[in-house]
Amino acid sequence: MGPLSGTKIIELAGIGPGPFCGMLLSDMGAEVIRVDRAVAQKGRPRDVLTRGRKSIAVDLKSEAGKEVILKLCESSDALFEGFRPGVTERLGIGPDQCMARNEKLVYGRMTGWGQEGPMSQAAGHDINYIALIGALHAIGETGGKPVPPLNLVGDFGGGGMVLAFGLVCALLEATRSGKGQVVDTAMVDGAAALMAMFFTMQAGGAFSMDRGTNLLDGGAHFYGTYETSDAKYISLGSIEPQFYSLLVEKAGLDPDKFSAQMDSSKWGEFKAELTNVFKTKTRDEWCDIMEGSDVCFAPVLALDEVHKHPHNIARNSFIDIDGVIQPAPAPRFSRSEVAVSHGSRLAGEDSIVVLQEAGLGDAEIKELISSGTVVSSQAS
């Protein structure tokens, strides 16, 4: 049983970072009930982000649908949503309405810009949020334009993961106070927090505003990626002197020439030589030489390769659910066993069970389904 076993959480369905938060909580053993739109769905979904949850499909714009959500709140520990500020209030399921039914309820909110501020009502995406807090400006090659790091920093790191952390913090506090509270998660805030170390480096004069010239942004020859003879890539992170010395040895470099590790004026020259060196062998050949050593080395694997690597196999880092290779739950615990209970569900696949567990009778459930307030895939 996961460490969050016994915790019941309502997820108002959204995209990207919201489902990711639900996945994290569900992976840890929480019972997460996903409230999907009241629409029919065909074909088994294969969305990794929605694994492990029950699904009830509800028309949130109807009075009866609003009452369903409020009823679920009465027996739940938390609810989270990812709409623009004010949307759930207009639907009648905002924090005040939900917490009036359960004063211990934790109400999680996630937006890009936050619940207030001059940009709070504007549309946006990950790239915009990380642009505003300095992360995007810092990522890219020397002399090149900023490069978006997928949507990992704003949506998932600064958004979904920070929301999950905030919810668990508030749930822990509620066990002491007996009262819930609102968790305001803004991706701009979360992404800014992820940049804390770089603000430290900037304050100490150790971070340049010129992209691709710093220690950790690909500027240093000993921290970056290199192409191999078979058009694949390897990664290096040989920062510490002893690790760097081992890199010089295993790559067959001139130790006298490469002794000036932290002389940034030589990084370009050293990088050019390493570029030529790594192109003399295949990725696998370099793995035979460096992998598992203190060089701080790893092959750069594509998504369709990661589950085949011996280390990932040994740790069961990836699992197969419904034919989809996906990351296993993380982190792991010494006593609590974390696992994915099942793959994605059809919208409304668990509607009847969820309503029954909330205390509704058969007649009430039948009326909700016949009116279209709730959709049940079992009834279609």
Rosetta blueprint (number, residue, H / E / L):
1 M L
2 G L
3 P L
4 L L
5 S L
6 G L
7 T L
8 K E
9 I E
10 I E
11 E E
12 L E
13 A L
14 G L
15 I L
16 G L
17 P H
18 G H
19 P H
20 F H
21 C H
22 G H
23 M H
24 L H
25 L H
26 S H
27 D H
28 M L
29 G L
30 A L
31 E E
32 V E
33 I E
34 R E
35 V E
36 D E
37 R E
38 A L
39 V L
40 A L
41 Q L
42 K L
43 G L
44 R L
45 P L
46 R L
47 D L
48 V H
49 L H
50 T H
51 R L
52 G L
53 R L
54 K E
55 S E
56 I E
57 A E
58 V E
59 D L
60 L L
61 K L
62 S L
63 E H
64 A H
65 G H
66 K H
67 E H
68 V H
69 I H
70 L H
71 K H
72 L H
73 C H
74 E H
75 S L
76 S L
77 D L
78 A E
79 L E
80 F E
81 E E
82 G L
83 F L
84 R L
85 P L
86 G L
87 V H
88 T H
89 E H
90 R H
91 L H
92 G L
93 I L
94 G L
95 P H
96 D H
97 Q H
98 C H
99 M H
100 A H
101 R H
102 N L
103 E L
104 K L
105 L L
106 V E
107 Y E
108 G E
109 R E
110 M E
111 T E
112 G L
113 W L
114 G L
115 Q L
116 E L
117 G L
118 P L
119 M L
120 S L
121 Q L
122 A L
123 A L
124 G L
125 H L
126 D H
127 I H
128 N H
129 Y H
130 I H
131 A H
132 L H
133 I L
134 G L
135 A L
136 L H
137 H H
138 A H
139 I L
140 G L
141 E L
142 T L
143 G L
144 G L
145 K L
146 P L
147 V L
148 P L
149 P L
150 L L
151 N L
152 L H
153 V H
154 G H
155 D H
156 F H
157 G H
158 G H
159 G H
160 G H
161 M H
162 V H
163 L H
164 A H
165 F H
166 G H
167 L H
168 V H
169 C H
170 A H
171 L H
172 L H
173 E H
174 A H
175 T H
176 R H
177 S H
178 G L
179 K L
180 G L
181 Q L
182 V E
183 V E
184 D E
185 T E
186 A E
187 M H
188 V H
189 D H
190 G H
191 A H
192 A H
193 A H
194 L H
195 M L
196 A H
197 M H
198 F H
199 F H
200 T H
201 M H
202 Q H
203 A H
204 G L
205 G L
206 A L
207 F L
208 S L
209 M L
210 D L
211 R L
212 G L
213 T L
214 N L
215 L L
216 L L
217 D L
218 G L
219 G L
220 A L
221 H L
222 F L
223 Y E
224 G E
225 T E
226 Y E
227 E E
228 T L
229 S L
230 D L
231 A L
232 K L
233 Y E
234 I E
235 S E
236 L E
237 G E
238 S L
239 I L
240 E L
241 P H
242 Q H
243 F H
244 Y H
245 S H
246 L H
247 L H
248 V H
249 E H
250 K H
251 A L
252 G L
253 L L
254 D L
255 P L
256 D L
257 K H
258 F H
259 S H
260 A L
261 Q L
262 M L
263 D L
264 S H
265 S H
266 K H
267 W H
268 G H
269 E H
270 F H
271 K H
272 A H
273 E H
274 L H
275 T H
276 N H
277 V H
278 F H
279 K L
280 T L
281 K L
282 T L
283 R H
284 D H
285 E H
286 W H
287 C H
288 D H
289 I H
290 M H
291 E L
292 G L
293 S L
294 D L
295 V L
296 C L
297 F E
298 A E
299 P E
300 V L
301 L L
302 A L
303 L L
304 D L
305 E L
306 V H
307 H H
308 K H
309 H L
310 P H
311 H H
312 N H
313 I H
314 A H
315 R L
316 N L
317 S L
318 F E
319 I E
320 D E
321 I E
322 D L
323 G L
324 V E
325 I E
326 Q E
327 P E
328 A L
329 P L
330 A L
331 P L
332 R L
333 F L
334 S L
335 R L
336 S L
337 E L
338 V L
339 A L
340 V L
341 S L
342 H L
343 G L
344 S L
345 R L
346 L L
347 A L
348 G L
349 E L
350 D L
351 S H
352 I H
353 V H
354 V H
355 L H
356 Q H
357 E H
358 A L
359 G L
360 L L
361 G L
362 D H
363 A H
364 E H
365 I H
366 K H
367 E H
368 L H
369 I H
370 S H
371 S L
372 G L
373 T L
374 V E
375 V E
376 S L
377 S H
378 Q H
379 A H
380 S L
